[in-house]
Amino acid sequence: MRMLPRTTILAVAAALTASTAFAEDGAESGVIFENSLGTETGSFSELQTAEHSLDVLHATWQIAYTAYSDALHGYEGRNPAEIRADLDAAPSEALHDELRDAIIFEAEVAALLDASNDAAAAYEASLIQSNVVILSAAEPQPLSDEAIETLTAFLAE
């Protein structure tokens, strides 16, 4: 392997950017660079899949968090501790019903919070994985002599 001058590396980067655009559009001109540089054709689709997964997971997290927040802030009842204090002072069927509803509400809010936290964790894990895919796709590949000749001919046109 031989080292390339900085200007050639910049030209290769520009050619790869153009090649990527062609490959994403399905043009055949991108195939030479994908194969000659040792990169896999699937790396672009992996990146697109990772990006789509991130979008879906972020939306799922936002929906879960909004449901939790709306439930939490939309509740106008008292908390179980307040109701228990009243129940101790003057037991009644209405207070038992209110206590039951408050306990059910707290359980539902806890479940919504768990769902939001799980969605946030899945999003964070996917974000990390997406960064790994991006970094591995951007990792420089050594150029073979044949690839250098092909690039030189391409850039001379």
Summary of the structure (lengths in Angstrom):
residues: 157
radius of gyration: 28.8
end to end distance: 24.2
largest distance: 92.7
contacts: 398
relative contact order: 0.15
helix: 83%
strand: 0%
